């Protein structure tokens, strides 16, 4: 499918008005191009015709609330010495939850270290996620019924691997897809470009999520590339590229759902750039005031994805203040139960560092494990 430069979505057969993205462009003051948007920052609808069913809207809001609660509690646990160095993602919930919500449990998810919200949305248990960020082996192995890879720390290596998983599903004759995340900085890595070319040439059922959150650690996007619309990088590989308001969960879900359906139908990969902002530090140990100014941050608090969706749901009558209070109580109770479970995990043994590396241990690993156990026994 040839990438269109109009505002229409991937499956919309009718041309969109030239100013369909005007509200989004004005809201973000982006001179570089338009972004697909359904919900404006003030909670009003720019494309009411594209509203998903009520149950989908409520699920998306619940997932964002779960993700935000994890992010906020993660900060507290870190300061208490009960969680390791953790990359916060507050403010990026729509970018992560809206995209991952388009998948099913049969699909693959390849998250970066900042995509805890996406993994939780697909079904990764909170207790196991806490164990992972505690560097505990109890969090290293993903559930057998969930195709989520451990959070990737190396930059961009997950992209070619996601293509491999997608091609494996294709050869097996399934309709399952693979979704991989990357940041704006990672899109300058060689693996990113190799993966897009690989997926395009072999028509892999893969959905690439490029979260443009403005920063690659301390380097702003404007410094690491002259490109101002990263979704256009898809053009060089003959695949569709879409630029979406990454703080609009309805828009991210809509665009991603269409891309997932394209992949399932054998129409190949899609690159989706979600334009958002890393409001929080790079990690809980980072001090962004050393490289980021108040001018850089200006206006982004008003674009908060959770508050935006909350306003819409309250205005539309799908949510009440009482209902939201109940939702927040349920989310908090779920987290505390998971925290109690994680606190109850037994202390790991030294040899567990060698587990969950290969499905079948190599002779070298078997030897190393035996040597380590002998040293511990001594």
One Martini backbone bead per residue (centre of mass of N, CA, C, O) as a GRO file, in nm:
protein
  378
    1UNK     BB    1   0.095   0.036   0.024
    2UNK     BB    2   0.063   0.363  -0.027
    3UNK     BB    3   0.162   0.646   0.105
    4UNK     BB    4  -0.016   0.899   0.251
    5UNK     BB    5  -0.054   1.272   0.289
    6UNK     BB    6  -0.302   1.259   0.419
    7UNK     BB    7  -0.543   1.239   0.694
    8UNK     BB    8  -0.603   0.964   0.651
    9UNK     BB    9  -0.650   0.655   0.714
   10UNK     BB   10  -0.561   0.346   0.610
   11UNK     BB   11  -0.891   0.260   0.548
   12UNK     BB   12  -0.985   0.523   0.433
   13UNK     BB   13  -1.158   0.597   0.126
   14UNK     BB   14  -1.170   0.899   0.206
   15UNK     BB   15  -1.092   1.204   0.174
   16UNK     BB   16  -0.942   1.454   0.345
   17UNK     BB   17  -0.919   1.736   0.476
   18UNK     BB   18  -0.657   1.959   0.473
   19UNK     BB   19  -0.739   2.049   0.795
   20UNK     BB   20  -0.755   1.788   0.984
   21UNK     BB   21  -0.468   1.868   1.151
   22UNK     BB   22  -0.481   2.156   1.274
   23UNK     BB   23  -0.525   2.109   1.578
   24UNK     BB   24  -0.266   1.952   1.627
   25UNK     BB   25  -0.058   2.148   1.515
   26UNK     BB   26  -0.134   2.380   1.707
   27UNK     BB   27  -0.097   2.236   1.982
   28UNK     BB   28   0.226   2.163   1.899
   29UNK     BB   29   0.381   2.350   1.710
   30UNK     BB   30   0.419   2.199   1.419
   31UNK     BB   31   0.613   2.260   1.126
   32UNK     BB   32   0.665   1.948   1.011
   33UNK     BB   33   0.360   1.854   1.050
   34UNK     BB   34   0.122   1.613   1.080
   35UNK     BB   35  -0.131   1.468   1.302
   36UNK     BB   36  -0.305   1.223   1.423
   37UNK     BB   37  -0.644   1.294   1.558
   38UNK     BB   38  -0.922   1.278   1.809
   39UNK     BB   39  -0.799   1.412   2.080
   40UNK     BB   40  -0.776   1.685   2.239
   41UNK     BB   41  -0.623   1.833   2.510
   42UNK     BB   42  -0.927   1.927   2.622
   43UNK     BB   43  -1.123   1.665   2.531
   44UNK     BB   44  -1.197   1.712   2.247
   45UNK     BB   45  -1.329   1.637   1.938
   46UNK     BB   46  -1.197   1.592   1.598
   47UNK     BB   47  -1.308   1.267   1.548
   48UNK     BB   48  -1.610   1.137   1.614
   49UNK     BB   49  -1.622   0.910   1.382
   50UNK     BB   50  -1.367   0.740   1.545
   51UNK     BB   51  -1.503   0.617   1.774
   52UNK     BB   52  -1.495   0.381   1.986
   53UNK     BB   53  -1.616   0.181   2.182
   54UNK     BB   54  -1.686   0.204   2.511
   55UNK     BB   55  -1.513  -0.041   2.610
   56UNK     BB   56  -1.250   0.062   2.485
   57UNK     BB   57  -1.226   0.332   2.628
   58UNK     BB   58  -1.224   0.214   2.919
   59UNK     BB   59  -0.978   0.034   2.884
   60UNK     BB   60  -0.772   0.252   2.814
   61UNK     BB   61  -0.800   0.404   3.080
   62UNK     BB   62  -0.725   0.176   3.270
   63UNK     BB   63  -0.440   0.123   3.155
   64UNK     BB   64  -0.330   0.405   3.218
   65UNK     BB   65  -0.377   0.393   3.523
   66UNK     BB   66  -0.198   0.148   3.577
   67UNK     BB   67   0.062   0.269   3.465
   68UNK     BB   68   0.076   0.523   3.643
   69UNK     BB   69   0.082   0.380   3.914
   70UNK     BB   70   0.343   0.232   3.867
   71UNK     BB   71   0.520   0.480   3.822
   72UNK     BB   72   0.467   0.619   4.095
   73UNK     BB   73   0.545   0.376   4.281
   74UNK     BB   74   0.832   0.339   4.172
   75UNK     BB   75   0.951   0.590   4.301
   76UNK     BB   76   0.899   0.512   4.595
   77UNK     BB   77   1.051   0.239   4.595
   78UNK     BB   78   1.325   0.353   4.525
   79UNK     BB   79   1.352   0.540   4.782
   80UNK     BB   80   1.320   0.268   4.968
   81UNK     BB   81   1.491   0.027   4.831
   82UNK     BB   82   1.259  -0.161   4.641
   83UNK     BB   83   1.402  -0.050   4.373
   84UNK     BB   84   1.552  -0.004   4.102
   85UNK     BB   85   1.655   0.128   3.835
   86UNK     BB   86   1.407   0.340   3.673
   87UNK     BB   87   1.215   0.401   3.380
   88UNK     BB   88   1.016   0.642   3.331
   89UNK     BB   89   0.664   0.713   3.166
   90UNK     BB   90   0.527   0.959   3.238
   91UNK     BB   91   0.311   1.076   2.965
   92UNK     BB   92   0.318   0.782   2.778
   93UNK     BB   93   0.053   0.607   2.792
   94UNK     BB   94  -0.079   0.635   2.511
   95UNK     BB   95   0.160   0.521   2.346
   96UNK     BB   96   0.151   0.235   2.491
   97UNK     BB   97  -0.149   0.144   2.545
   98UNK     BB   98  -0.276   0.203   2.262
   99UNK     BB   99  -0.095  -0.003   2.110
  100UNK     BB  100  -0.104  -0.273   2.282
  101UNK     BB  101  -0.427  -0.298   2.271
  102UNK     BB  102  -0.418  -0.418   1.964
  103UNK     BB  103  -0.347  -0.677   2.088
  104UNK     BB  104  -0.281  -1.012   2.159
  105UNK     BB  105  -0.171  -1.302   2.322
  106UNK     BB  106  -0.049  -1.406   2.026
  107UNK     BB  107   0.139  -1.177   2.027
  108UNK     BB  108   0.420  -0.973   1.989
  109UNK     BB  109   0.658  -0.817   2.228
  110UNK     BB  110   0.912  -0.544   2.191
  111UNK     BB  111   1.058  -0.389   2.448
  112UNK     BB  112   1.176  -0.140   2.606
  113UNK     BB  113   1.276  -0.003   2.907
  114UNK     BB  114   1.012   0.214   2.879
  115UNK     BB  115   0.766  -0.026   2.829
  116UNK     BB  116   0.583  -0.109   3.075
  117UNK     BB  117   0.297  -0.026   2.984
  118UNK     BB  118   0.279  -0.227   2.746
  119UNK     BB  119   0.320  -0.491   2.905
  120UNK     BB  120   0.080  -0.458   3.097
  121UNK     BB  121  -0.139  -0.445   2.875
  122UNK     BB  122  -0.080  -0.742   2.764
  123UNK     BB  123  -0.016  -0.905   3.073
  124UNK     BB  124   0.202  -0.842   3.261
  125UNK     BB  125   0.281  -0.899   3.565
  126UNK     BB  126   0.348  -0.698   3.825
  127UNK     BB  127   0.529  -0.877   4.000
  128UNK     BB  128   0.731  -0.947   3.772
  129UNK     BB  129   0.806  -0.655   3.708
  130UNK     BB  130   0.925  -0.587   3.983
  131UNK     BB  131   1.143  -0.805   3.974
  132UNK     BB  132   1.294  -0.696   3.736
  133UNK     BB  133   1.352  -0.403   3.878
  134UNK     BB  134   1.520  -0.587   4.102
  135UNK     BB  135   1.704  -0.801   3.959
  136UNK     BB  136   1.528  -1.061   3.950
  137UNK     BB  137   1.482  -1.383   3.835
  138UNK     BB  138   1.161  -1.369   3.870
  139UNK     BB  139   1.168  -1.149   3.609
  140UNK     BB  140   1.307  -1.290   3.353
  141UNK     BB  141   1.065  -1.472   3.305
  142UNK     BB  142   0.822  -1.522   3.098
  143UNK     BB  143   0.528  -1.608   3.038
  144UNK     BB  144   0.417  -1.878   2.852
  145UNK     BB  145   0.135  -1.716   2.757
  146UNK     BB  146   0.354  -1.483   2.672
  147UNK     BB  147   0.491  -1.266   2.404
  148UNK     BB  148   0.728  -1.136   2.599
  149UNK     BB  149   1.000  -0.958   2.613
  150UNK     BB  150   1.248  -0.849   2.756
  151UNK     BB  151   1.375  -0.566   2.838
  152UNK     BB  152   1.547  -0.354   2.635
  153UNK     BB  153   1.866  -0.206   2.645
  154UNK     BB  154   1.956  -0.220   2.384
  155UNK     BB  155   1.969  -0.038   2.088
  156UNK     BB  156   1.750  -0.179   1.833
  157UNK     BB  157   1.768  -0.501   1.849
  158UNK     BB  158   1.451  -0.562   1.841
  159UNK     BB  159   1.373  -0.518   1.545
  160UNK     BB  160   1.489  -0.769   1.392
  161UNK     BB  161   1.359  -0.975   1.590
  162UNK     BB  162   1.066  -0.907   1.520
  163UNK     BB  163   1.083  -0.994   1.228
  164UNK     BB  164   1.146  -1.289   1.286
  165UNK     BB  165   0.882  -1.352   1.436
  166UNK     BB  166   0.691  -1.270   1.207
  167UNK     BB  167   0.798  -1.478   0.999
  168UNK     BB  168   0.736  -1.727   1.163
  169UNK     BB  169   0.429  -1.686   1.163
  170UNK     BB  170   0.397  -1.687   0.858
  171UNK     BB  171   0.510  -1.979   0.807
  172UNK     BB  172   0.281  -2.106   1.003
  173UNK     BB  173  -0.003  -1.954   0.923
  174UNK     BB  174  -0.064  -1.715   1.083
  175UNK     BB  175  -0.209  -1.393   1.232
  176UNK     BB  176   0.033  -1.303   1.373
  177UNK     BB  177   0.212  -1.045   1.542
  178UNK     BB  178   0.468  -0.788   1.561
  179UNK     BB  179   0.587  -0.565   1.824
  180UNK     BB  180   0.796  -0.268   1.817
  181UNK     BB  181   1.006  -0.063   2.005
  182UNK     BB  182   1.115   0.288   1.992
  183UNK     BB  183   1.314   0.560   1.972
  184UNK     BB  184   1.434   0.837   1.831
  185UNK     BB  185   1.732   0.754   1.868
  186UNK     BB  186   1.703   0.456   1.755
  187UNK     BB  187   1.636   0.557   1.451
  188UNK     BB  188   1.968   0.593   1.403
  189UNK     BB  189   2.007   0.305   1.385
  190UNK     BB  190   2.083   0.036   1.192
  191UNK     BB  191   1.865  -0.170   1.287
  192UNK     BB  192   1.623  -0.008   1.202
  193UNK     BB  193   1.674  -0.010   0.890
  194UNK     BB  194   1.706  -0.312   0.850
  195UNK     BB  195   1.423  -0.390   0.949
  196UNK     BB  196   1.252  -0.232   0.744
  197UNK     BB  197   1.368  -0.370   0.496
  198UNK     BB  198   1.315  -0.660   0.577
  199UNK     BB  199   1.003  -0.633   0.614
  200UNK     BB  200   0.935  -0.517   0.333
  201UNK     BB  201   1.062  -0.739   0.147
  202UNK     BB  202   0.891  -0.983   0.325
  203UNK     BB  203   0.616  -0.901   0.443
  204UNK     BB  204   0.593  -0.848   0.744
  205UNK     BB  205   0.400  -0.889   1.046
  206UNK     BB  206   0.471  -0.565   1.137
  207UNK     BB  207   0.491  -0.327   1.417
  208UNK     BB  208   0.623  -0.001   1.436
  209UNK     BB  209   0.725   0.182   1.727
  210UNK     BB  210   0.784   0.540   1.739
  211UNK     BB  211   0.897   0.716   2.014
  212UNK     BB  212   0.868   1.064   2.022
  213UNK     BB  213   1.011   1.221   2.323
  214UNK     BB  214   1.271   1.431   2.247
  215UNK     BB  215   1.479   1.205   2.380
  216UNK     BB  216   1.833   1.091   2.414
  217UNK     BB  217   1.848   1.140   2.704
  218UNK     BB  218   2.033   1.445   2.650
  219UNK     BB  219   1.934   1.432   2.347
  220UNK     BB  220   1.784   1.599   2.121
  221UNK     BB  221   1.627   1.546   1.832
  222UNK     BB  222   1.746   1.802   1.683
  223UNK     BB  223   2.052   1.682   1.719
  224UNK     BB  224   2.030   1.371   1.598
  225UNK     BB  225   1.839   1.511   1.369
  226UNK     BB  226   1.698   1.668   1.075
  227UNK     BB  227   1.451   1.531   1.109
  228UNK     BB  228   1.080   1.609   1.148
  229UNK     BB  229   0.962   1.323   1.020
  230UNK     BB  230   0.992   0.995   1.108
  231UNK     BB  231   0.772   0.848   0.933
  232UNK     BB  232   0.923   0.895   0.650
  233UNK     BB  233   1.123   0.653   0.671
  234UNK     BB  234   0.931   0.449   0.530
  235UNK     BB  235   0.963   0.530   0.229
  236UNK     BB  236   1.250   0.387   0.182
  237UNK     BB  237   1.081   0.085   0.225
  238UNK     BB  238   0.776   0.069   0.118
  239UNK     BB  239   0.610   0.173   0.372
  240UNK     BB  240   0.400   0.267   0.597
  241UNK     BB  241   0.351   0.599   0.745
  242UNK     BB  242   0.268   0.728   1.077
  243UNK     BB  243   0.143   1.025   1.239
  244UNK     BB  244   0.086   1.059   1.593
  245UNK     BB  245  -0.075   1.144   1.874
  246UNK     BB  246   0.083   1.029   2.169
  247UNK     BB  247  -0.154   1.172   2.375
  248UNK     BB  248  -0.374   0.995   2.209
  249UNK     BB  249  -0.535   0.704   2.269
  250UNK     BB  250  -0.737   0.690   2.033
  251UNK     BB  251  -0.531   0.730   1.803
  252UNK     BB  252  -0.329   0.504   1.865
  253UNK     BB  253  -0.533   0.276   1.848
  254UNK     BB  254  -0.645   0.320   1.565
  255UNK     BB  255  -0.381   0.301   1.402
  256UNK     BB  256  -0.282   0.028   1.517
  257UNK     BB  257  -0.525  -0.144   1.445
  258UNK     BB  258  -0.487  -0.111   1.141
  259UNK     BB  259  -0.198  -0.225   1.126
  260UNK     BB  260  -0.265  -0.503   1.240
  261UNK     BB  261  -0.472  -0.581   1.022
  262UNK     BB  262  -0.281  -0.566   0.788
  263UNK     BB  263  -0.088  -0.784   0.888
  264UNK     BB  264  -0.300  -1.014   0.908
  265UNK     BB  265  -0.373  -0.972   0.583
  266UNK     BB  266  -0.080  -0.948   0.432
  267UNK     BB  267   0.023  -0.617   0.410
  268UNK     BB  268   0.231  -0.570   0.625
  269UNK     BB  269   0.411  -0.315   0.738
  270UNK     BB  270   0.438  -0.053   1.002
  271UNK     BB  271   0.501   0.291   1.075
  272UNK     BB  272   0.479   0.451   1.405
  273UNK     BB  273   0.458   0.783   1.510
  274UNK     BB  274   0.478   0.897   1.845
  275UNK     BB  275   0.398   1.210   1.972
  276UNK     BB  276   0.576   1.308   2.258
  277UNK     BB  277   0.691   1.321   2.615
  278UNK     BB  278   0.962   1.335   2.848
  279UNK     BB  279   0.895   1.444   3.152
  280UNK     BB  280   1.071   1.260   3.274
  281UNK     BB  281   1.335   1.115   3.345
  282UNK     BB  282   1.532   0.878   3.225
  283UNK     BB  283   1.578   0.821   3.529
  284UNK     BB  284   1.573   0.814   3.876
  285UNK     BB  285   1.900   0.904   3.848
  286UNK     BB  286   1.824   1.160   3.701
  287UNK     BB  287   1.911   1.511   3.583
  288UNK     BB  288   1.742   1.718   3.362
  289UNK     BB  289   1.846   2.011   3.448
  290UNK     BB  290   2.130   1.978   3.293
  291UNK     BB  291   1.966   1.972   2.979
  292UNK     BB  292   1.684   2.106   3.065
  293UNK     BB  293   1.431   2.330   3.009
  294UNK     BB  294   1.142   2.503   3.062
  295UNK     BB  295   1.096   2.548   2.760
  296UNK     BB  296   1.088   2.251   2.680
  297UNK     BB  297   0.832   2.184   2.884
  298UNK     BB  298   0.635   2.364   2.772
  299UNK     BB  299   0.287   2.249   2.769
  300UNK     BB  300   0.286   1.933   2.845
  301UNK     BB  301   0.097   1.915   3.090
  302UNK     BB  302  -0.163   1.994   2.911
  303UNK     BB  303  -0.119   1.702   2.741
  304UNK     BB  304  -0.222   1.496   2.918
  305UNK     BB  305  -0.350   1.180   2.857
  306UNK     BB  306  -0.525   1.117   3.107
  307UNK     BB  307  -0.682   1.384   3.135
  308UNK     BB  308  -0.799   1.386   2.853
  309UNK     BB  309  -0.969   1.124   2.882
  310UNK     BB  310  -1.125   1.204   3.132
  311UNK     BB  311  -1.281   1.440   3.012
  312UNK     BB  312  -1.425   1.282   2.795
  313UNK     BB  313  -1.573   1.071   2.975
  314UNK     BB  314  -1.731   1.274   3.147
  315UNK     BB  315  -1.874   1.426   2.915
  316UNK     BB  316  -2.004   1.155   2.782
  317UNK     BB  317  -2.084   0.952   3.042
  318UNK     BB  318  -1.884   0.694   3.081
  319UNK     BB  319  -1.800   0.867   3.338
  320UNK     BB  320  -1.763   0.904   3.684
  321UNK     BB  321  -1.649   1.006   3.978
  322UNK     BB  322  -1.723   0.743   4.121
  323UNK     BB  323  -1.603   0.550   3.909
  324UNK     BB  324  -1.313   0.651   3.932
  325UNK     BB  325  -1.269   0.590   4.230
  326UNK     BB  326  -1.301   0.286   4.193
  327UNK     BB  327  -1.075   0.245   3.990
  328UNK     BB  328  -0.839   0.349   4.169
  329UNK     BB  329  -0.881   0.139   4.392
  330UNK     BB  330  -0.832  -0.112   4.215
  331UNK     BB  331  -0.547  -0.040   4.120
  332UNK     BB  332  -0.418  -0.022   4.401
  333UNK     BB  333  -0.488  -0.310   4.496
  334UNK     BB  334  -0.340  -0.460   4.274
  335UNK     BB  335  -0.058  -0.355   4.340
  336UNK     BB  336  -0.036  -0.443   4.640
  337UNK     BB  337  -0.067  -0.745   4.582
  338UNK     BB  338   0.184  -0.763   4.398
  339UNK     BB  339   0.389  -0.660   4.601
  340UNK     BB  340   0.348  -0.888   4.803
  341UNK     BB  341   0.435  -1.109   4.612
  342UNK     BB  342   0.721  -1.000   4.551
  343UNK     BB  343   0.813  -0.999   4.853
  344UNK     BB  344   0.774  -1.333   4.862
  345UNK     BB  345   1.007  -1.393   4.714
  346UNK     BB  346   1.272  -1.567   4.698
  347UNK     BB  347   1.586  -1.578   4.720
  348UNK     BB  348   1.831  -1.591   4.513
  349UNK     BB  349   2.047  -1.785   4.348
  350UNK     BB  350   2.343  -1.776   4.190
  351UNK     BB  351   2.263  -1.980   3.949
  352UNK     BB  352   2.017  -1.812   3.820
  353UNK     BB  353   2.187  -1.638   3.617
  354UNK     BB  354   2.178  -1.901   3.404
  355UNK     BB  355   1.896  -1.872   3.361
  356UNK     BB  356   1.700  -1.796   3.085
  357UNK     BB  357   1.886  -1.807   2.818
  358UNK     BB  358   1.811  -2.100   2.731
  359UNK     BB  359   1.614  -2.357   2.660
  360UNK     BB  360   1.894  -2.505   2.613
  361UNK     BB  361   2.166  -2.571   2.761
  362UNK     BB  362   2.478  -2.528   2.725
  363UNK     BB  363   2.774  -2.668   2.795
  364UNK     BB  364   2.890  -2.412   2.923
  365UNK     BB  365   2.657  -2.360   3.126
  366UNK     BB  366   2.673  -2.627   3.275
  367UNK     BB  367   2.962  -2.585   3.373
  368UNK     BB  368   2.922  -2.312   3.518
  369UNK     BB  369   2.711  -2.408   3.717
  370UNK     BB  370   2.880  -2.623   3.858
  371UNK     BB  371   3.106  -2.429   3.951
  372UNK     BB  372   2.928  -2.239   4.115
  373UNK     BB  373   2.809  -2.448   4.313
  374UNK     BB  374   3.083  -2.539   4.425
  375UNK     BB  375   3.165  -2.264   4.537
  376UNK     BB  376   2.925  -2.229   4.727
  377UNK     BB  377   2.966  -2.492   4.895
  378UNK     BB  378   3.266  -2.404   4.984
   0.00000   0.00000   0.00000
